[in-house]
Amino acid sequence: MEFCDLKKQYSFLKGKIDSRLEKVFEHGQFINGPEVKELEQKMAEYVGVKEAIGVSSGTDALLASLMASDIKQGDFVITTPFTFIASAETIAFLGAQPLFVDIDDKTYNLSVEKLKDFLENPFNPVNGEKILQEKIKGIIAVDLFGQAADYDEINKLAKKFNLFVIEDCAQAFGAEYNGKKACALGDISITSFFPAKPLGGYGDSGMIFTDNKEIANKIRKIRNHGQEKKYEHEIIGLNLRLDTIQAAVLLAKLEEFIKNEIEERIKLAELYNTNLRNLEEENKIILPHVRKFNKSVYAQYTIQAEKRDELKIFLEKKEIPTAIHYPIPLHLQKAFSYLKYKEGKFPVSEKTSTRIISLPLDAYKTEDEIGFVCESIKEFYKSNISIEE
Ligand SMILES: Cc1ncc(COP(=O)(O)O)c(C=O)c1O
């Protein structure tokens, strides 16, 4: 069994993908080909925003969004320590300082209560001093494992404290929040089409979404060396463009993703829930908690498990691959040691990182495969005495 079976998906979509790719090979516009604009239009329409700008990865989407928001040395941006490093490294890359706020213990997304507490009394972990309110410029909220963070509350706080909100929707393209599509919930929203994401390309690529035309135009310049007209560079930019080939692959996959794959992922995640519910009642595991107003796209089907590391090895022996998202919270990563956060600072993130485990999931898994994973987990707990005992 594969953790995320891209070969199986290709066998289903081969005709569409090959014919899209052939067209690109024939017209030869590998940079800024017509597929890029077509994808941007289709994605803006699907998400329900005015502007979509294709870029070279989710990381580059965050970088371009922060650049367009004029983030620079001396600024502070808040994010979660329980995420992929891109959410915070892009802040640091621009010379600004990431400020971490702990997560909600059920959804693993930014805790609104802790965010409010922090904004009312912000301090710098590096020197323990209070931070001037106006130095905090924005929040990068992350939609972890496929479920949107609580944007009604986050946006309210952002408005009160005069902050921008970037929605890091790298894991939640296709999800919904209060009837709105994910990727439409921040001032700027970004996603990633890393191959294993719910909608993935065949290489790196990403997309930025916004209703703000001015910001969109700035991002379009940033992704193309700061130019609108060739060789007239108005601002500092980079090469952050989306490849035509990636756009073609994504166009070939998009229709099936919207029509079937999202619902398939949800159906299989619910099958996991049904099969594993007993183990939750026995306090061996904790199932994913999706809020009433959310529709998760289950970028990962992630549970908390007692004896997580032993369970992982047990499953490996049965050739069931699993993944740990994420084993070390960002405030304890060596790269961020200069921020001087101590162990114990973000207890929810820290505890979660020792218990979390993601199980195999993609839209093409069979019910038998999910059943086999569940039976194997049950077998593990039947033959194991829990830590507390
Ligand atoms: C939450 C989050 N943000 C950002 C990224 C970065 O995306 P990419 O790998 O396309 O650069 C990822 C990708 O794994 C992610 O999960």
The ligand as a Gaussian input file, in Angstrom:
#p B3LYP/6-31G(d) Opt

LIG

0 1
 C        1.031000      24.306000       5.725000
 C        2.004000      24.379000       4.582000
 N        2.447000      25.581000       4.191000
 C        3.287000      25.703000       3.157000
 C        3.736000      24.613000       2.453000
 C        4.723000      24.790000       1.359000
 O        4.306000      24.328000       0.131000
 P        5.353000      23.849000      -0.979000
 O        5.872000      22.511000      -0.567000
 O        4.559000      23.815000      -2.233000
 O        6.434000      24.871000      -1.042000
 C        3.275000      23.342000       2.802000
 C        3.703000      22.164000       2.034000
 O        3.956000      21.107000       2.470000
 C        2.384000      23.213000       3.905000
 O        1.925000      22.018000       4.301000

